[in-house]
Amino acid sequence: MSATTFDEQAPPAPPPAPAALGPRRSRRRRPGPGRPVPHGWAIGPVLLLALWAAGSGLGLFDVRSLPAPWTIAGTAGDLLDSGKLQSHLGTSAQRALLGLLFGVAAGLVLALVSGLSRVGEAVIDGPVQIKRSIPSLALIPLLILWFGIGETMKVVTIALGVLVPVYIHTHNGLRTIDSRYAELAETVRLGRFAFVRHVVLPGALPGFLLGMRFAVTSAWLALVVVEQVNATSGIGYMMELARTYGQTDVIIVGLVVYGLLGLVSDALVRLAERRALSWRRTLAG
């Protein structure tokens, strides 16, 4: 039996150094899309343009059906030099803006009435859902009978196309507001107007802005339709006239203009959404 006492025993070994425990685990990346890529909205269109240019250079496309990008650029330059493109673009932008303003105003008012009142919802929601299932093109013959073939019919058609997405998403935003906010407003005795201002409108803002993204696209889609119905100016009229004379390059210029207008409009709404909803913590942010 060993005579070694407790005091003479060897001290315990020190804990292993952190390096001995193996490589340090990296911090797990939170799932989600991550930070937005700078100017990421332009990557897709630029890639599409590159594929188009490559296909045209290799002779994969028939120039009579799909001219090369440089041919389209030359045609657009000629239209700009003659002033035709600016004139048609100004007319189209005016129609789209008027229809967008009237449609957004009508959709917002109807959504507020329907979202804040059960009676309003019973009266309004059904007709809006019926309009949602009817394409704008199907309404044009009736609108021509009611308003003629002038500018009023075109603006009304665009407004009807804009109204539906604004109403749908704003109404959904109103219905999904947390009921605890309403209870808090009742506790602090907020009046009707103050409740709408401080609770309802901020709560419905995300839905409204989402509806605006669909609304600006709907405005340009409706514009394409109405400008090919007995119009005498506008991008759609220019394209219809080019179809008559077989000018494929002019038609593609019009399509590119419509696409750029839609892309820029959506980017502006997304910018406004990012600024207005900067308080929200989302995966995209």
N, C-alpha and C positions, 0 to 999 in steps of 0.2 A: 504493500500500500504506500502510495506516494506521500511524502511528508510535506508537500508543497501547500502552503496556507493560501487563504483567499486573497490576501494582499499581494502574494507573489504570482498570482495568475496573470497571464498575458491580457492586455486590454483588448476589447472587441475591435474588429477591423472596421475602418471607416467606411461609410456608404460609398458605392461606386460613383465615379464622376459622371456628370450628365452625358458625356460622350460615350461612356461605356454602355449606356442604356439603349444605344442604337440611334440612328438618325432622327432628328426632331421632325415630328409630323407637321407638314405644312397645313396652314389654316384652310379648312374646307371652304370651297367656293359656294356661296349661296346660289341655289338654283334660280334660274330666270334668264331673261335675255341680256342682262348686264347693261352697261352704259351704252347709250346710242352712239353709233359711228358718225363722226362729223360728215355732214353732207351725204349721209347714207341714202337719202331719198333719190339721189342722182345716179347711184351705182347701177341700178337695174336699167334705166333708160340708156345710159352710156354703153352698157354691155349689149343691149339690143341693137343700138346703132352700129356697134363694131361688127356684130354678126351680119347685119344687113350689108355693110360695106364690104365685108369679106366675101359674102355670097355673090354680090354684084361684080366684084373684081375677078372672081373665079368663073364667072359666067353661069352661075347656077340658077339665076333668075332671068325670066324673059323681060327684056327692057320695055316691051309694050304693055305688060301687065304690072310690073313693078320696076320703075326706073331706079337708077342708082342714087345714093344719097347726094352725090355732087350734082346730079341733074336736078334733083328737087331743090337743092340750095340755089342753083342758078335760076330756076323758075321763081322761087320766092324773092330773089333779088330783083328780077324783072318786075314782079308785081309790086314790090316796094318802090321801085323807081317810078313806076307809072302812077302810084298813089292809090291803086285799086285795093290793095290788101288793107291799108290803113282805114280806108273808107268803110269797107265791109266789116272790118273788125270793130270799128267804133259803133256801128249800128247793132252788131250782135252783142257787144258788151252792154249797151244801153238796155236792150231787151232783157238780157239775163239779169242785170242788176235790179231793174224794176220788178221783174217776176220774183226775184229772190227776196226783195224787201217786203212785198205784199204777202208772199207765201210764209215767210218767217213770222211776220206779225200775226197773221191769221192762225198759224199753227200754234204759236205761243199762247195766244188768248184762249183758243179752244182747249189747249192742254191744261191751262190754269183753271178754267171753269170746270172741266171734266175731272181734273185731279183733286179739286178741293170740294166738290159737291157730288153726292151720290145721284141726285136728280140730274145734274149736268152730265155726268157720265152716262146715265141711261139714255139721255137725249142725243148726245154728241158722238159717243164712241162707236155706235153701230154704223151711222153714215160714213164716218171716216174709214172704218174697216172695209166698207163696201167700195169706197173710192180706192183704197189700197189694192184691191184685187182687180181694178179696171185699169188697163194701160192708158197712158195719155193719148196714144194714137187712136184708140177707139172712141175717145171723146171729141176728137176734132170735128167730125161732121156735125155733131150737135152744137158745139161751140160756134161753128161757122153760121149755123142758122140763128143762134142767139145774138152773136156780136159781129157778124159779118166776117170779111177776110182781111180786115185791117190790123193795126197794131194791138188793139184791145184784145182780140182773140189770142194773139201770140203771147201777150203778157199773162193773160188769165191761164192759159195752158201751162206756162212755166210755173206760175204761182201754185196751181193745183199739184204739180209734181213736187214742189218744195214743201208744201203744207204737210204732207203725210209723214215723212221722216222726222220733221221737227215735232209734230204732235206725238208720234209714237214714243220717241225717246224721252221727251220732256215729261210726258204723262207717266212713263215708267219710272223716271227719276223722282217724281212727286210721290208715287205709291210706295217707293222703297225707302223713304226717309225714316230713320229710326224713330219709333214711337216715343222713346225716352225724351227726345227733344221736345215733342209736343207736351209731354207731361211736365217738363221743366218750364216751358213757356207758360203753362197754366199755373204752375206754382208761383212764378214771379209776376203773375197777372199781366202778361203781355196782351195788348189789344189786338184786334183783328189785323189791322194794317201793320203793326209792328211784328206780329207773328209771321205774316207773309214776307215782310222785308228781311227779317233776321233769321228765320228758320226755313221757310218754304223755298225762297229763291236761291239761297246758297246751297240747299240740299238738292235742288233740281238742276243746278248749273252743270254738273258733269254729264247728265243725260242730255241736256240742251246742246252742249258743245259737240257731243257725239252725233246728235241729230243734225247739227250744222255741217259736219263732214259729209254726211249722206246728202244733205240738201244742196250743197254747191255742186256735187256731181249730178244730182237730178236736174238742176237748172240747166247745165250744159247739155245733158241728154235730151231734155224737152226742147231746147233751142234747136238742136239738130233737126228734130222732127218738124217744128213749126216753120222753120226757114225754108223748107222745101215744099211748102204749101202756098202757092201763089204769092211768093215774096218777090220784091224787086231789088232787094239789097240784103247784105249779110253774108257771112261765111257759107252758110248752107245754100243760099242762092248762087253764090259763086261756084260751089261744087256741082250743083244741079245744072248750071249752064255749061260747065266743063264736061259733064257727062254727055250732054247733047252733042258736043263737038269731039268727043273721044279724047279729051285732054287728061290722061291719067295723072300726069305730073301735078296739074292744078288740084285735082281731087285729093292727092296725097298731101299737098301743102295745106289744104283745108283740114284734113284729118290731124296733121301734126299740130296745127294751131289749136284745134279743139283739145287735143291731148295735153298740150302745154298749159292751156288755160285751166283745165281740170287739175293738173299737177300743182300749179302755182296756187290755185284757190285752196286746195286741200292743205298745202304746206302752210299757208297763212292761218287757216283755222287751227291747225295743230300747234302753231306758234302761240296763238292766242290761248289755246287750251293749256299749254305748258305754263304760260305766265299766270293765267287766272287760277289754276289749280296747283300752284307751286307748294301749297301747304300739305298736299297729299303725299304719303309715302307709298310708292308703287314699285313694282319690280322694274318697270321701264326707267324709273328715275334713280 
